[in-house]
Amino acid sequence: MKWQGHDAVKLTGVWNPDSVKQIVPPGQTGWPALMRGGRAAYFDPKTRWPYRIEWWGPSPTQAADALLLQMEFRNPKLNVPMSPEQHRPRVPLQSRHRQVTDRTDEQVQNLNEIARQIKARKKDGGSNSD
C-alpha cells in the first residue's frame, strides 16, 4: 500500500473477543468511555520506520469508532553517525535512579469516579453540574 507517497505496510490491532468479555460487563452495550478501541500503524517495509500510528475508539458524536489520536514521524534521518555531544547523557546520572511512586491504583480510582459521575449525569438526564 501507499501512505503519503511512500510504500508502507499497515498493521492493525483490535481487542480479541475474550479480552472484551473481561473488560465490558455482561449486559453492557458499547465500549468503556475511557478505553481505547483499535489501533493502526504504517511502517516502511524496508526499515520498519513507523510513519504513522493511530488510536481509534468511541466517539460521542458518531456510532462508528473515531480517530482519537494520530502521530506521524516524518523525514527520518536513519543511520546518521552521532557526535560525541549527542552521546553524552542529557540527564545527570544521579537523577536516573530516583524512586518512582506507583500511582496506578490512585489513577484507576480517579478514572472509575469520573466514569461513575458521567453515568450518573446520563441517568439524571444531564442535569448534574460540577
C-alpha positions as CSV (number, residue, x, y, z in Angstrom):
1,M,0.0,0.0,0.0
2,K,1.0,3.7,-0.2
3,W,1.0,6.2,2.6
4,Q,1.8,9.8,1.7
5,G,3.5,8.6,-1.5
6,H,5.7,6.1,0.4
7,D,5.5,2.3,0.2
8,A,4.1,1.2,3.5
9,V,2.8,-1.8,5.5
10,K,-0.3,-1.3,7.6
11,L,-0.6,-3.2,10.8
12,T,-4.0,-3.1,12.5
13,G,-4.7,-4.2,16.1
14,V,-8.0,-4.8,17.8
15,W,-9.1,-6.3,21.1
16,N,-9.8,-10.1,20.9
17,P,-13.3,-11.2,21.9
18,D,-12.1,-12.9,25.1
19,S,-10.4,-9.8,26.3
20,V,-13.5,-7.7,25.5
21,K,-15.6,-10.0,27.7
22,Q,-13.3,-9.3,30.6
23,I,-13.4,-5.6,30.1
24,V,-17.1,-5.0,29.3
25,P,-19.5,-6.3,32.0
26,P,-22.3,-8.7,30.8
27,G,-25.3,-6.8,29.6
28,Q,-23.4,-3.5,29.0
29,T,-23.6,-2.3,25.5
30,G,-20.8,-0.2,24.0
31,W,-17.2,0.3,24.9
32,P,-16.0,1.7,28.2
33,A,-15.7,5.5,27.9
34,L,-12.0,5.9,28.7
35,M,-10.9,2.7,26.9
36,R,-9.2,2.8,23.5
37,G,-10.5,0.6,20.8
38,G,-8.4,-0.3,17.8
39,R,-5.1,1.0,16.5
40,A,-3.2,1.0,13.3
41,A,0.4,1.7,12.4
42,Y,2.0,2.4,9.0
43,F,5.6,1.2,8.6
44,D,8.3,1.5,5.9
45,P,8.6,-2.1,4.6
46,K,12.4,-2.0,4.4
47,T,13.5,0.0,7.5
48,R,10.4,-0.7,9.6
49,W,10.3,3.0,10.4
50,P,6.8,3.9,11.8
51,Y,5.4,6.6,9.5
52,R,2.1,6.9,11.4
53,I,0.4,5.5,14.5
54,E,-3.4,5.8,15.0
55,W,-5.6,5.1,18.0
56,W,-9.3,4.6,17.3
57,G,-12.2,4.5,19.8
58,P,-15.7,5.5,20.7
59,S,-17.0,9.0,19.9
60,P,-20.0,10.7,21.5
61,T,-20.9,12.2,18.1
62,Q,-20.9,9.1,15.9
63,A,-21.7,5.4,16.1
64,A,-18.5,4.1,14.5
65,D,-15.1,4.4,16.1
66,A,-13.4,7.8,15.5
67,L,-9.7,8.6,15.2
68,L,-8.8,9.7,18.7
69,L,-5.0,10.2,18.4
70,Q,-2.6,10.2,15.5
71,M,1.2,10.6,15.5
72,E,3.3,10.9,12.4
73,F,7.1,10.6,12.2
74,R,8.2,12.4,9.1
75,N,11.6,13.0,7.4
76,P,13.6,10.5,9.5
77,K,17.4,10.6,9.3
78,L,18.4,6.9,9.7
79,N,21.9,5.6,10.2
80,V,23.5,9.0,10.7
81,P,26.5,8.9,13.0
82,M,26.1,10.8,16.3
83,S,28.5,13.4,17.5
84,P,30.3,12.9,20.9
85,E,28.0,15.7,22.3
86,Q,24.9,13.6,21.3
87,H,26.3,10.5,23.0
88,R,26.5,12.3,26.4
89,P,23.6,11.7,28.8
90,R,21.2,14.5,28.9
91,V,20.0,13.7,32.4
92,P,22.7,13.6,35.2
93,L,23.4,10.0,36.3
94,Q,22.4,10.6,39.9
95,S,18.9,11.6,38.9
96,R,18.3,8.5,36.9
97,H,17.9,6.2,39.9
98,R,15.3,8.1,41.9
99,Q,12.5,6.1,43.4
100,V,9.3,6.3,41.4
101,T,5.9,6.2,43.2
102,D,3.4,3.8,41.6
103,R,0.1,5.7,41.4
104,T,-1.7,3.2,39.2
105,D,-4.3,2.4,41.8
106,E,-4.9,6.0,42.5
107,Q,-5.4,6.8,38.8
108,V,-7.7,3.8,38.3
109,Q,-9.8,5.1,41.3
110,N,-9.9,8.5,39.7
111,L,-11.0,7.2,36.3
112,N,-13.6,5.0,37.9
113,E,-15.0,8.0,39.8
114,I,-15.1,10.0,36.6
115,A,-17.0,7.2,34.8
116,R,-19.4,6.9,37.8
117,Q,-20.1,10.7,37.6
118,I,-20.7,10.5,33.8
119,K,-23.1,7.6,34.2
120,A,-25.0,9.4,37.0
121,R,-25.3,12.5,34.8
122,K,-26.7,10.4,31.9
123,K,-29.1,8.8,34.3
124,D,-30.3,12.1,35.6
125,G,-30.7,13.5,32.1
126,G,-27.5,15.6,32.3
127,S,-28.9,17.9,34.9
128,N,-26.0,17.5,37.4
129,S,-23.4,20.2,37.5
130,D,-19.9,20.3,39.0
